[in-house]
Amino acid sequence: GNSVTQMEGPVTLSEEAFLTINCTYTATGYPSLFWYVQYPGEGLQLLLKATKADDKGSNKGFEATYRKETTSFHLEKGSVQVSDSAVYFCALRGRSASKIIFGSGTRLSIRP
Amino acid sequence: EAGVTQFPSHSVIEKGQTVTLRCDPISGHDNLYWYRRVMGKEIKFLLHFVKESKQDESGMPNNRFLAERTGGTYSTLKVQPAELEDSGVYFCASSQGAPAVETQYFGPGTRLLVL
């Protein structure tokens, strides 16, 4: 079945550091891929998405590229801020499916 | 526009008791989903309503869980009787339009602790 594997946390970085959170997936066909973020005390928010191979999703300085050949969707940001501290979830949705399949989440903490 | 709201935000109950969680989707959203995150693991799908009908309930863990969406507006998720392993965060999400295409908007979650 479809599944998502993402980098275990927690991840702690200093402000302005480069961030990568690895995510790989297993799926039949061509799923849509997502990164969701949960800030402290808030609900899940869609951070970015990509719906086909080689698409790049981007938002708030974060980027992720849909790599079919490596079945990956790694999240990157060039310079993190304290306000980026949150839990990040990689996820997929099958081409004709409604339910979203999530990874286990990666807690990110940014030190000033 | 109000987002997805969930009530209560936290619930602490004893094993064997009953708890009912409520979700109010974004107004006009026909699709409503329940998910849960248990023990800090991945968030797992429970079920999907289209209006008042259960479209997919393949993720419901067992018959102690009962979801309803009378009138196609808000939804409730009842756990009866609650067990220790039911502890976790229960998320609700809603969307409008084609379920396989449209963005799902999530609520803040209900944190359930069963003692």
Interface residues (C-beta under 8 A of the other chain):
Chain A: V4 Y36 G41 E42 G43 L44 Q45 L46 K49 F89 A91 R93 G94 R95 S96 A97 S98 K99 I100 I101 F102 G103 S104 G105
Chain B: G3 V4 N31 Y33 Y35 R37 G40 K41 E42 I43 K44 F45 H48 Q55 D56 G59 F91 A93 P99 A100 T103 Q104 Y105 F106 G107 P108 G109
